[in-house]
Amino acid sequence: MFKDTNQEDYGSTRVEKDSIGEKKIAADSYYGINSIRARENFNISRENVHPELIRSIAVIKQAAAATNYELGLLEEGKKDAILEACSEIINSNVAEELKLDAFQGGAGTSTNMLVNEIAANRALEILGHKKGDYHIIHPNDDLNKGQSTNDVYPTALRIAVLKLLVPLTESVSKLQSALQAKEKEFSSIIKLGRTQLQDAVPITLGQEFSAYAEAVNRDRWRLYKITDRLKKINLGGTAVGTGLNTSHSYIFKIAKQLRNFSGLSLSHSENMIDITQNMDIFVEVSGLLKAAAVNLNKIASDLRLLASGPAGGIGEIRLPAVQAGSSIMPGKVNPVICEMINQLSIEVICCDQAITMAARDGQLELNAFGPLIASKILKSLEMMKNGIDKFVDKCIKGIEVNQDRCQQILDNSLAVITSLVPYIGYDQASILAREVRESDKTLRELIVEKNIFSKSELEEILKIENMTSPGRKK
């Protein structure tokens, strides 16, 4: 089914024609002349069109076939064969086998025609005809009836993004829950807080994790809210959004059919010209992915720092050991999952820049660089989902605290001196801090020696538990 036939290996052939000329194609190939030319022209990378985009285009072909049949523009037999062929593309992982380079000119025409030709040839096969018998079912006249790449591709990309946002949002929610579980687990662990990598004031490890969880919660909410703006489509607008070669009935009916086949609450835009021209919605989505990547990177970097050592670093937490860390140093274990997240963040941010520039460079009635936008945004969505799942399962859930190390660092710091400021003033506290650093006495010893406070007063003022929440003892 949908075998990827090499042109060099075929025996019998068929001849297909286009406006450029003729081309011999393997007789058993589901690819047609447009797809073959595209594969020859754009074989520049090892990155193929994302399968979710191909599935989304196949869903549109189903909606179009059902609409054209409803309007009396397509015979029932053709409609049924097209629906079955597209269903195979959508539901049997065939999209993984349909290979076409993601980096292509033509604003996505090659990807649209790939689905048109493969679905047409499979529909012909279903009806008992030979592949290439386009006088019976034609890739353009039947599969692409009432459509243009310029309304199919933006609509398909919206569907693909919406589909991939669902599992990503679920993964972000799981990350939030995992961080909140650690917040609760570490709520009583008091440690040294740091600003600009210098000793600051006491904080609980749970409070640190609460900040991570809240940042991730914002990411989850932002990704959830963007879905509404993705559900406006220009299908039926055809070439430039004006609806050439369609009717008002077609435009409204295909939106309804697309809702049925996709399971998404899509609706046609009141200004289809806008959606045909402009790709800023994908810049917006990508910007949210970038924001989430920034938060992920911050969390991963913090965890690497807090787990550094174990003897020569901070070492306040222990990350799960998932693999040996060195080919030469026995026993070394590296924070590889956090490092993976750091690199994922860099990649998503770079993809965002590419998406921004591609959307910026659209001209007049169309953006020719939709394929780049599609490649980068779908890649980012999938990578983030997979990366976050690994982060949760192989890192966050297994984090342990080194409570003795937290206490040791806190005891050896001057973190508590800030609590004296309301009582003795900033300047006097600064003098005490300098004297402690220059002597072998502890802060408590020096305060008692100078009769600034009694031991009992000092114990109350410097009670660590009171330093991690608002308010002070009067």
FENVEN-V145817 format. One record per pair of residues at least 12 apart in sequence whose ideal C-beta (glycine too) atoms are under 8 Angstrom apart, sorted by the first residue. I is the first residue (numbers start at 1). J is the second residue. D is the distance in Angstrom with one decimal. If there is no record, write none. Layout:
BEGIN
I J D
I J D
END
This chain:
BEGIN
1 88 7.2
1 92 7.5
1 94 6.8
2 30 5.4
2 88 7.8
2 89 7.9
2 94 4.9
2 97 5.4
2 98 6.8
2 118 6.6
2 122 7.3
3 28 7.0
3 29 7.9
3 30 7.6
4 97 6.1
4 99 6.2
5 26 4.3
5 28 6.1
5 29 4.4
5 31 7.4
6 26 7.9
7 25 7.5
7 26 6.5
7 36 7.1
9 26 7.6
10 25 7.8
10 26 3.1
10 27 6.9
10 28 7.4
10 29 7.2
11 26 7.9
11 27 7.8
12 26 7.7
12 27 4.3
12 28 7.9
13 25 6.3
13 26 6.2
13 27 5.6
14 26 7.9
14 27 5.0
14 130 7.7
14 131 7.1
14 132 4.3
16 32 5.8
16 33 3.9
16 132 6.4
17 33 7.1
18 33 5.2
18 34 6.9
18 37 7.7
20 37 7.7
23 36 6.2
23 37 7.2
25 132 7.3
27 130 7.6
27 131 6.9
27 132 7.5
28 131 6.8
29 121 7.8
29 131 6.9
30 117 7.1
30 118 4.5
30 121 4.6
30 122 6.1
30 131 6.5
31 114 7.4
31 117 6.2
31 118 6.7
31 121 8.0
32 113 7.3
32 116 7.8
32 117 3.3
32 118 7.9
32 120 7.4
32 121 6.9
32 132 7.5
32 139 5.9
33 117 7.9
34 109 7.8
34 110 6.7
34 113 3.8
34 114 7.5
34 116 7.8
34 117 6.1
34 139 7.4
35 100 6.7
35 110 7.1
35 113 6.2
35 114 4.7
35 117 5.3
35 118 7.4
38 100 5.9
38 101 7.8
38 104 6.3
38 106 7.9
38 110 3.6
38 113 7.3
38 114 7.0
39 99 7.5
39 100 6.1
39 101 7.3
41 104 7.5
41 105 7.7
42 100 7.2
42 101 4.1
42 103 6.3
42 104 4.2
42 105 7.4
42 110 6.9
43 101 5.6
44 101 6.0
44 103 5.8
45 101 5.8
45 102 6.8
45 103 5.6
47 101 7.0
47 102 4.6
47 103 7.2
47 375 6.5
48 99 5.0
48 100 6.2
48 101 6.6
48 102 6.0
49 98 7.5
49 99 7.9
49 100 5.0
49 101 7.5
49 102 5.2
49 111 5.3
49 114 7.5
49 371 7.7
49 374 7.6
49 375 7.7
50 102 7.1
50 160 6.9
50 374 6.7
50 375 6.8
50 378 4.1
50 379 7.1
50 382 7.7
51 93 7.8
51 95 3.7
51 96 5.2
51 98 7.7
52 95 7.5
52 160 4.3
52 163 5.8
52 164 6.0
52 378 6.0
52 382 8.0
53 111 6.8
53 156 5.9
53 157 6.5
53 160 4.8
53 374 5.6
53 378 6.4
54 89 6.8
54 95 4.1
54 98 5.5
54 111 7.2
54 114 7.4
54 115 6.2
55 89 6.7
55 90 4.9
55 95 5.0
55 160 7.5
55 163 7.9
56 155 7.9
56 156 4.0
56 157 7.3
56 159 4.0
56 160 4.4
56 163 7.1
56 262 7.8
57 111 6.8
57 112 6.3
57 115 4.5
57 152 6.2
57 153 7.7
57 156 4.5
58 86 4.3
58 87 8.0
58 89 4.2
58 90 5.0
58 95 7.5
58 115 5.7
58 119 6.7
59 86 7.3
59 90 6.3
59 156 7.8
59 159 6.5
59 258 7.1
59 261 5.1
59 262 5.1
60 147 7.4
60 152 5.5
60 155 6.2
60 156 5.8
60 159 7.7
60 235 6.7
60 258 6.6
61 82 6.5
61 86 4.9
61 115 6.2
61 116 7.3
61 119 5.7
61 143 5.7
62 82 7.3
62 83 5.4
62 86 4.7
62 87 7.2
62 90 7.9
62 257 7.7
62 261 4.8
63 235 7.7
63 254 5.5
63 257 3.9
63 258 4.1
63 260 7.5
63 261 5.0
63 262 7.7
64 143 7.8
64 144 7.9
64 145 6.4
64 146 5.8
64 147 5.8
64 254 6.2
64 257 7.7
65 78 7.5
65 79 4.9
65 82 4.2
65 83 5.9
65 86 7.6
65 142 8.0
65 143 7.8
66 79 6.7
66 83 7.1
66 257 4.7
66 260 7.9
66 261 7.5
67 146 7.0
67 250 6.1
67 253 4.8
67 254 4.3
67 257 5.0
68 145 5.2
68 146 6.1
68 250 7.9
70 253 6.0
70 257 7.8
71 247 7.7
71 249 6.4
71 250 6.3
71 253 6.9
73 145 6.4
73 146 7.5
74 142 6.7
74 145 6.7
77 127 6.6
78 123 7.1
78 127 8.0
78 137 5.7
78 142 6.0
81 123 3.8
81 124 7.6
81 126 4.6
81 127 5.0
81 137 6.8
82 119 6.2
82 120 7.8
82 123 5.0
82 137 7.3
82 142 7.0
82 143 6.6
84 123 7.2
84 126 5.6
85 118 7.8
85 119 4.5
85 120 7.7
85 122 3.8
85 123 4.3
85 126 6.2
86 115 7.9
86 119 5.3
88 122 6.5
89 115 7.0
89 118 7.0
89 119 6.5
89 122 7.9
98 114 6.3
98 115 7.8
98 118 6.3
100 114 5.3
102 371 6.2
102 372 8.0
102 374 7.4
102 375 4.0
103 371 6.5
103 372 6.7
103 375 6.9
104 371 5.0
105 368 7.0
106 149 7.5
106 368 7.4
106 371 7.9
107 149 6.2
107 150 6.7
107 153 6.7
107 366 5.8
107 367 6.8
107 368 4.7
107 369 7.6
107 370 5.4
107 371 7.4
108 149 5.4
108 152 7.7
108 153 3.6
108 370 4.8
108 371 5.5
108 374 7.3
109 149 4.4
111 153 7.0
111 371 7.0
112 144 7.3
112 149 4.3
112 152 5.2
112 153 6.1
113 139 6.6
113 149 7.8
115 143 7.6
116 139 3.9
116 140 6.7
116 143 4.1
116 144 5.3
117 139 4.6
117 143 7.9
119 139 7.9
119 143 5.5
120 134 6.9
120 137 5.1
120 138 6.6
120 139 4.4
120 142 6.7
120 143 5.1
123 137 5.0
124 136 6.1
124 137 5.3
146 236 7.2
146 238 7.5
146 245 6.8
146 246 5.1
146 250 5.5
146 254 7.1
147 235 7.4
147 238 6.7
148 237 7.8
148 238 4.2
148 239 4.7
150 234 8.0
150 237 7.4
150 238 7.0
150 239 5.5
150 240 6.8
150 241 7.7
150 276 5.4
150 366 5.7
151 233 7.9
151 234 4.8
151 235 5.0
151 236 6.5
151 237 4.6
151 238 5.7
151 239 8.0
151 241 7.3
151 272 7.1
151 276 6.5
152 235 7.0
153 370 5.5
153 374 7.8
154 233 7.5
154 234 5.9
154 275 5.8
154 276 6.6
154 279 7.6
154 370 6.9
155 233 4.4
155 234 6.3
155 235 4.5
155 258 7.6
155 266 7.9
157 282 7.1
157 370 6.8
157 373 7.3
157 374 5.2
157 377 7.7
158 230 5.0
158 231 7.3
158 232 7.9
158 233 6.2
158 266 7.7
158 281 7.5
159 262 5.7
159 264 6.5
159 266 7.6
160 374 7.4
160 378 5.9
161 230 5.9
161 282 7.2
161 285 6.1
161 377 6.3
161 378 7.1
161 381 6.7
162 227 6.1
162 230 5.4
162 231 7.2
162 264 5.8
164 378 6.3
164 381 4.0
164 382 6.1
164 385 7.2
165 223 6.1
165 226 7.6
165 227 6.3
165 230 7.9
165 285 7.9
165 381 6.6
167 385 5.2
168 223 6.7
168 381 5.5
168 384 5.8
168 385 4.3
168 388 7.6
169 220 6.1
169 223 5.1
169 224 5.9
171 384 7.7
171 385 4.9
171 388 4.4
171 389 5.4
171 392 7.5
172 216 6.2
172 219 5.7
172 220 4.4
172 223 6.6
172 292 7.0
172 388 6.3
173 220 5.5
174 388 7.5
174 389 7.6
174 392 5.5
175 216 5.4
175 388 5.3
175 391 6.6
175 392 5.3
175 396 6.9
176 213 5.4
176 216 4.5
176 217 5.3
176 220 6.1
178 392 4.9
178 396 4.4
178 397 5.7
179 209 5.4
179 210 8.0
179 212 4.9
179 213 3.8
179 216 6.3
179 299 7.9
179 396 6.4
180 209 7.7
180 210 7.6
180 213 4.8
181 397 7.8
182 206 7.5
182 209 4.6
182 396 6.7
182 399 6.1
183 206 4.7
183 207 7.7
183 209 4.2
183 210 4.5
183 213 5.9
184 206 6.8
185 206 7.3
186 204 6.7
186 205 3.8
186 206 4.2
186 208 7.9
186 209 6.1
186 401 5.8
187 204 6.1
187 206 3.6
187 207 8.0
188 204 7.0
188 206 7.4
189 204 5.8
189 205 4.1
189 206 6.6
189 401 5.4
189 403 6.0
189 406 5.9
190 202 5.5
190 203 7.5
190 204 5.5
190 205 8.0
190 406 7.1
190 407 7.9
190 410 6.6
190 464 5.3
190 465 7.2
190 468 6.4
191 203 6.4
191 204 7.0
191 205 5.5
191 316 5.9
191 406 4.0
191 407 8.0
191 409 7.0
191 410 6.0
192 406 7.5
192 409 5.1
192 410 4.9
192 413 5.3
192 415 5.4
193 208 7.9
193 415 7.1
199 413 4.5
199 414 6.4
199 415 5.6
200 415 6.6
200 418 8.0
201 415 5.3
201 416 7.9
201 418 5.1
201 419 7.9
201 467 6.3
202 410 6.4
202 415 5.4
202 416 6.9
202 464 5.6
202 467 4.5
202 468 5.6
203 468 5.8
204 468 5.3
205 316 7.3
205 317 7.4
205 401 5.9
205 406 7.0
207 468 6.6
208 302 7.5
212 295 7.9
212 299 4.9
212 302 7.7
215 295 4.4
215 298 7.4
215 299 7.5
216 292 7.9
216 295 6.3
216 299 7.8
218 295 7.8
219 288 7.3
219 291 6.5
219 292 4.0
219 295 5.9
222 288 4.9
222 291 6.9
222 292 7.9
223 288 5.7
223 292 7.2
226 284 6.5
226 285 5.7
226 288 6.0
229 281 5.8
229 284 7.2
230 281 6.2
230 285 7.2
231 264 6.6
231 265 5.9
231 266 5.1
231 267 6.4
232 266 7.8
232 267 6.4
232 268 7.5
232 269 4.3
232 275 6.5
233 255 6.9
233 258 7.2
233 266 5.3
233 267 7.2
233 268 5.9
233 269 6.4
233 275 6.9
234 268 7.3
234 269 5.7
234 272 3.9
234 273 7.9
234 274 8.0
234 275 3.8
234 276 5.2
235 251 7.7
235 254 5.6
235 255 6.7
235 258 6.4
235 268 6.7
236 250 5.9
236 251 3.4
236 254 5.5
236 255 7.3
236 268 6.2
236 272 7.0
237 251 7.8
237 272 3.3
237 273 7.0
237 275 7.3
237 276 5.6
239 365 7.9
240 273 6.4
240 276 5.8
240 365 4.3
240 366 7.1
241 271 7.5
241 272 3.9
241 273 3.4
241 274 7.2
241 275 6.9
241 276 3.9
241 277 7.3
241 365 7.4
242 272 7.7
242 273 6.7
243 272 7.0
251 268 5.7
252 268 7.0
255 267 5.9
255 268 4.5
273 365 7.3
276 365 6.5
276 366 6.4
277 362 6.3
277 364 7.4
277 365 5.8
277 366 6.5
277 367 6.8
278 359 7.6
278 362 6.8
278 367 7.3
279 358 7.2
279 359 4.0
279 362 6.1
279 367 5.0
279 369 8.0
279 370 6.8
279 373 5.7
280 359 5.9
282 355 5.9
282 359 6.3
282 373 5.2
282 377 5.4
283 355 5.9
283 356 5.5
283 359 4.8
285 377 6.3
286 351 6.8
286 352 4.5
286 355 4.4
286 356 7.2
286 376 7.4
286 377 5.6
286 380 6.8
287 352 6.5
289 348 5.5
289 351 7.8
289 352 6.7
289 377 7.7
289 380 5.1
289 381 7.0
289 384 6.3
290 348 6.1
290 349 5.4
290 352 4.2
292 348 7.9
292 384 6.8
293 344 6.9
293 345 4.1
293 348 3.9
293 349 5.8
293 384 7.1
294 345 6.8
294 349 7.6
296 341 5.4
296 344 7.1
296 345 5.5
296 384 7.9
296 387 7.7
296 388 7.3
296 391 7.4
297 341 6.8
297 342 5.6
297 345 3.7
297 346 7.8
299 341 7.7
300 337 8.0
300 338 4.0
300 339 7.6
300 341 3.9
300 342 5.3
300 345 7.6
300 391 7.4
301 338 7.3
301 342 6.5
303 317 7.0
303 319 6.4
303 335 6.9
303 338 5.3
303 395 7.1
303 399 7.2
304 335 4.6
304 338 4.7
304 339 7.3
304 342 7.9
307 319 4.7
307 335 6.0
314 405 7.8
314 409 7.4
315 402 5.8
315 405 5.0
316 401 7.0
316 402 5.8
316 405 5.4
316 406 5.0
316 409 7.0
317 399 5.6
317 400 6.6
317 401 5.6
317 402 6.5
318 399 7.1
318 400 4.4
318 401 7.6
318 402 6.1
319 335 5.3
319 337 7.4
319 338 7.0
319 395 6.0
319 398 7.3
319 399 6.2
320 337 7.8
320 394 6.3
320 395 6.2
320 397 7.9
320 398 3.4
320 399 7.3
321 333 4.5
322 336 6.3
322 337 6.3
322 394 5.4
323 336 6.3
337 390 6.1
337 391 6.1
337 394 5.0
337 395 4.2
338 391 7.9
338 395 6.4
340 387 6.6
340 390 6.8
340 391 7.9
341 387 6.0
341 391 5.5
344 383 6.0
344 384 6.9
344 387 4.4
347 380 7.6
347 383 6.7
348 380 4.9
348 383 7.0
348 384 6.4
351 376 4.0
351 377 7.1
351 379 6.4
351 380 4.7
352 376 7.9
352 380 7.5
354 372 6.3
354 376 5.0
355 372 7.6
355 373 5.3
355 376 5.1
355 377 5.9
358 370 7.8
358 372 4.5
358 373 4.9
358 376 7.8
359 373 6.3
410 464 7.4
414 433 5.4
414 436 6.3
414 437 7.6
414 443 6.5
415 467 7.9
416 443 6.8
416 462 5.0
416 464 7.1
416 467 6.7
417 429 5.6
417 432 6.5
417 433 5.4
417 436 7.9
417 443 6.1
418 467 8.0
419 461 6.0
419 462 6.1
419 466 7.7
419 467 5.6
419 472 7.3
420 432 7.2
420 447 7.9
420 461 6.8
420 462 7.9
422 472 5.8
423 453 7.7
423 461 6.6
424 452 6.5
432 446 6.4
432 447 7.1
444 458 6.1
444 462 7.0
460 473 5.6
461 473 6.7
END
